[in-house]
Amino acid sequence: MSISEEDEMRSRSMSMSEEDEMRSMSMSMSEEDEMKSMSMSISEDEMKSMSMSISEDEMRSRSMSMSEEDEMMSMSISEEEEMTPKLSSKLPRVYVRVLQALVYGSGVKPAFVYGSRSNDRYTMRLQGPWRSIVDRCLTEASTVRSSALYPRVVDLGGTEAWSDVLLKMQCAKDADPDEDECHAVVTTACPEISPRFLFGMTIAGVRISFMEWLDDCASLYDLHKAKSPLLDVGMYMGVRDAVAKMWLTAGVLHCDLHPNNILIGRKTHAVYIIDYGMAMQIDGEMRDDLHEVLHRKGVRAEDAFDAICKDHALKVIVRRGYNVDDMDDWNDDGTFLRLLRSTYCKVKKKK
């Protein structure tokens, strides 16, 4: 082979190599474009599932594709260690995550108060700078817009001296839509008989309600168990009057009164009605009829309730989907007042 032929072969070889390289580059570019195209078609849900392996900081940087509520939930994933094991074991997983999201970076310490796995309703005492949590809830525009905030305008006036608040958590789909409204109506019309209701909203399927924390109180159940001397005729009259005030002044029937839903101030002996999960409002006509019967001489409050309100209350409870026959420990307001008189306060009959 001559020198010129050898040079020509080398030139062709180089051209082929360059062509192969160009093809290879072209394929790489095509694959890259294909990958980009594939990534554009990944759904938001898939992105969320993939994000579990992404660091918290990176998660925040990608929050443009997530709702603010989901972002707030993701912020707390790495903070699980801050929640006490005892509290985590008492709450369903989703409740723990919502609670972590609420208290994240606030310095607030949640303490378990009461809860039931049977209906997934739990209450926590939030100790510390709780207003930072409230401010976060109320200023997250997208969260407020999508979460059934009630009331729409929240009044925090007069709460500056509160050191703690009570947080109630329950499954949103099981929460009665009238609960927050009935509680708010009672605390507005007669604030002396109920802890003040602040507001309620829904986060990640969990209904949360903020209300006043009552210091130094005991439930009627605890007092009865301890055989407290407070449970006398005077206590009966105090509870009865508070219930009647709820009916007549606020126009609300509680429909789930039992010893754990009545709190008594240990020093003040003040009576507080709590937990309006089955409560309902009555119209002005029924309220007037109840008032007229209740003030007849010799008519007890429970008898007036039976005569005017009981049938209405039962119809509403059934319409809401409750099976009264399966609710062995359910008490309407009149039934509770009878038990209060005969069992808890043991009021002696006049001879």
C-alpha positions in Angstrom: 0.0 0.0 0.0 1.3 3.4 -1.0 1.7 6.3 1.5 -1.1 8.2 -0.1 -3.5 5.2 0.1 -2.5 4.7 3.8 -3.2 8.4 4.5 -6.6 8.1 2.8 -7.5 5.0 4.8 -6.6 6.8 8.0 -8.7 9.8 6.9 -11.7 7.5 6.2 -11.3 5.7 9.5 -11.3 9.0 11.3 -14.4 10.1 9.5 -16.1 6.8 10.4 -15.1 7.3 14.0 -16.4 10.8 14.0 -19.7 9.6 12.4 -20.1 6.9 15.0 -19.4 9.4 17.7 -22.0 11.7 16.3 -24.5 8.9 16.1 -23.7 8.0 19.7 -24.2 11.6 20.8 -27.4 11.8 18.8 -28.7 8.6 20.6 -27.7 10.0 23.9 -29.5 13.3 23.2 -32.6 11.3 22.1 -32.5 9.2 25.2 -32.1 12.4 27.3 -35.1 14.0 25.5 -37.1 10.8 26.0 -36.2 10.8 29.7 -37.3 14.4 30.0 -40.5 13.6 28.2 -41.1 10.7 30.6 -40.4 12.9 33.6 -43.0 15.4 32.4 -45.6 12.7 32.3 -45.1 11.5 35.9 -48.1 12.3 38.0 -48.0 14.5 41.0 -49.0 11.5 43.2 -46.0 9.5 41.8 -43.8 12.5 42.6 -45.1 12.6 46.1 -44.4 8.8 46.6 -40.9 9.3 45.2 -40.3 12.2 47.5 -40.2 10.0 50.6 -36.5 9.3 49.7 -35.7 12.9 49.2 -34.2 15.0 52.0 -36.3 17.5 53.9 -34.4 20.5 52.5 -34.8 19.2 48.9 -38.5 18.5 49.6 -39.0 22.1 50.6 -37.2 23.3 47.4 -39.7 21.3 45.3 -42.8 22.4 47.1 -44.0 24.3 44.1 -45.5 21.0 42.9 -47.2 20.2 46.2 -50.0 21.9 48.1 -49.1 23.9 51.1 -50.8 21.4 53.3 -48.7 18.5 52.0 -45.6 20.6 52.4 -46.5 21.3 56.0 -47.0 17.6 56.6 -43.6 16.7 55.0 -41.8 19.2 57.2 -42.5 17.1 60.2 -41.4 13.7 59.0 -37.9 14.0 60.3 -39.1 15.5 63.6 -40.9 12.3 64.8 -38.4 11.8 67.5 -39.6 15.1 69.2 -43.0 13.5 69.9 -42.9 11.5 73.1 -43.3 7.7 72.5 -46.2 7.6 74.9 -48.1 10.2 72.9 -47.3 8.6 69.6 -48.5 5.2 70.8 -51.9 6.7 71.8 -52.7 8.3 68.5 -53.4 6.9 65.0 -50.5 7.5 62.6 -52.2 10.3 60.6 -53.1 12.2 63.8 -49.4 12.0 64.9 -48.3 13.5 61.5 -50.9 16.3 61.7 -49.9 17.1 65.3 -46.2 17.1 64.4 -47.0 19.5 61.5 -48.8 21.8 63.8 -46.2 22.0 66.5 -43.2 22.0 64.2 -40.7 24.6 65.3 -43.2 26.3 67.6 -41.8 25.2 71.0 -45.3 24.0 71.9 -45.4 20.7 73.9 -48.6 18.6 73.4 -49.8 16.5 76.3 -52.4 13.8 75.9 -55.7 14.4 77.8 -58.3 12.0 76.6 -58.9 9.7 73.6 -60.9 6.8 72.3 -59.9 4.3 69.6 -63.5 3.4 69.2 -64.4 6.7 67.6 -60.9 8.2 66.9 -61.5 11.3 68.9 -58.6 12.7 71.0 -57.9 15.8 73.0 -54.5 17.3 73.7 -53.3 20.2 75.9 -51.0 22.4 73.9 -48.5 23.9 76.4 -46.4 26.9 75.4 -46.6 29.6 72.7 -49.7 28.2 71.1 -50.6 31.4 69.2 -47.7 30.7 66.8 -49.6 27.5 65.8 -52.9 29.4 65.4 -51.2 32.1 63.3 -49.7 29.5 61.0 -53.1 27.8 60.5 -54.9 31.1 59.8 -52.2 32.6 57.5 -51.7 29.6 55.2 -54.1 30.8 52.5 -54.5 27.6 50.6 -55.0 25.6 53.7 -57.7 27.9 55.0 -59.4 27.9 51.6 -59.7 24.2 51.3 -60.3 23.2 54.9 -63.8 24.3 56.0 -62.6 26.9 58.5 -65.2 27.8 61.1 -65.9 30.6 61.9 -64.7 32.3 58.8 -63.5 35.3 60.9 -61.6 34.1 64.0 -61.6 36.4 67.1 -58.7 35.8 69.4 -59.4 38.9 71.6 -59.1 38.2 75.3 -56.8 35.2 74.8 -53.6 37.0 75.5 -53.3 35.7 79.0 -54.0 32.0 78.1 -50.9 29.9 78.7 -52.4 26.8 77.1 -55.2 25.7 74.8 -57.1 22.5 74.2 -56.9 20.8 70.8 -59.5 18.3 69.8 -58.7 15.9 66.9 -61.2 13.6 65.1 -61.7 12.1 61.7 -63.2 14.8 59.4 -65.7 12.5 57.7 -67.1 11.4 61.1 -67.2 14.9 62.6 -70.7 16.3 62.9 -70.9 19.5 60.8 -72.9 21.3 63.6 -70.4 20.6 66.4 -68.2 23.7 66.0 -71.2 25.9 65.4 -73.1 24.7 68.4 -70.1 25.0 70.7 -69.4 28.6 69.4 -73.1 29.5 69.9 -73.0 28.3 73.5 -69.8 30.1 74.4 -71.1 33.3 72.8 -74.5 33.3 74.4 -73.5 32.0 77.9 -69.7 31.9 78.2 -69.8 31.0 81.9 -71.0 27.4 81.2 -68.5 26.2 78.5 -64.8 26.6 77.6 -64.5 29.2 74.9 -64.4 27.9 71.3 -61.8 29.5 69.0 -62.1 27.8 65.6 -62.0 24.5 63.8 -60.5 23.4 60.4 -59.5 20.3 58.5 -56.0 19.2 57.7 -55.2 16.0 55.8 -58.6 14.5 56.6 -58.4 15.3 60.4 -60.7 17.8 61.9 -59.0 19.9 64.5 -60.7 22.3 66.9 -59.0 24.9 69.2 -60.7 25.9 72.5 -60.0 27.3 75.9 -58.0 25.1 78.4 -59.7 25.0 81.8 -57.3 24.8 84.7 -58.0 22.9 87.9 -61.2 21.1 86.9 -62.4 17.6 87.4 -65.1 15.7 85.5 -68.3 14.7 87.2 -67.2 11.1 86.6 -63.9 11.5 88.5 -65.7 13.3 91.4 -68.3 10.5 91.6 -65.6 7.9 91.5 -63.7 9.6 94.4 -67.0 10.0 96.3 -66.4 13.7 96.5 -68.5 15.7 99.0 -69.1 18.3 96.2 -71.8 16.0 94.7 -74.7 17.3 96.8 -78.0 18.9 96.0 -76.3 22.2 95.3 -74.2 20.6 92.6 -77.3 19.0 91.1 -78.9 22.4 90.9 -75.8 24.0 89.4 -75.6 21.4 86.6 -79.3 21.5 86.0 -79.3 25.3 85.7 -76.3 25.2 83.3 -78.1 22.7 81.1 -81.3 24.8 81.1 -79.3 27.9 80.2 -77.8 26.1 77.3 -81.3 25.2 76.1 -83.0 28.6 76.6 -80.2 31.2 76.2 -78.2 29.5 73.5 -80.9 27.4 71.9 -78.8 24.3 71.9 -79.6 20.7 72.9 -76.4 18.7 73.8 -77.8 15.2 73.2 -74.7 13.4 74.6 -74.6 14.5 78.2 -72.7 12.1 80.5 -70.4 12.5 83.5 -67.2 13.0 81.4 -68.9 15.8 79.5 -69.5 17.9 82.7 -66.4 19.6 84.3 -66.5 21.1 87.8 -64.0 23.7 89.0 -62.3 22.3 92.1 -62.1 25.6 93.9 -64.8 27.7 92.2 -67.3 24.8 91.8 -68.2 26.3 88.4 -70.0 24.0 86.0 -68.8 23.6 82.4 -70.4 21.6 79.6 -68.0 20.2 77.0 -68.0 18.1 73.8 -70.8 19.2 71.4 -70.2 16.3 69.0 -73.9 15.4 68.8 -75.4 18.8 69.7 -78.2 20.5 67.7 -79.9 23.9 67.6 -83.6 24.5 68.1 -85.7 27.2 66.6 -87.3 30.1 68.5 -90.7 28.5 68.7 -89.4 25.3 70.3 -87.3 27.4 72.7 -90.4 29.4 73.7 -92.4 26.3 74.3 -89.6 24.8 76.4 -89.3 28.0 78.4 -93.1 28.0 79.1 -93.2 24.4 80.3 -89.9 24.7 82.2 -91.3 27.5 84.3 -94.5 25.9 85.3 -94.6 25.2 89.0 -93.5 21.7 90.0 -92.2 20.8 86.5 -88.7 19.4 86.5 -86.2 20.2 83.7 -86.0 16.6 82.5 -89.8 16.4 82.2 -89.9 19.7 80.2 -87.2 18.3 77.9 -89.2 15.1 77.3 -92.4 17.0 76.6 -91.0 19.5 74.1 -87.6 18.4 72.7 -87.1 14.6 73.1 -88.9 13.5 69.9 -87.2 16.2 67.8 -83.8 15.2 69.2 -84.3 11.6 68.4 -85.4 12.3 64.8 -82.3 14.5 64.2 -79.9 11.9 65.7 -81.4 9.1 63.5 -81.3 11.4 60.4 -77.6 11.9 61.1 -77.1 8.1 60.8 -76.8 7.1 64.4 -78.4 3.8 65.5 -79.8 4.6 68.9 -80.5 1.0 69.7 -76.8 0.2 69.5 -75.8 3.2 71.7 -76.3 1.6 75.2 -74.6 4.4 77.1 -76.2 7.2 75.1 -78.1 9.8 77.2 -80.3 12.6 75.9 -80.4 15.7 78.1 -83.4 14.6 80.1 -82.1 11.1 80.8 -78.9 12.6 82.0 -80.6 15.0 84.4 -82.5 12.0 85.9 -79.3 10.1 86.4 -77.7 13.2 87.9 -80.5 13.4 90.5 -80.7 9.7 91.4 -77.1 8.4 91.0 -74.4 11.1 90.9 -75.8 13.7 93.3 -78.3 11.4 95.0 -80.8 14.1 95.7 -83.2 12.8 98.4 -86.9 12.9 97.6 -89.0 15.2 99.7 -91.3 13.3 102.1 
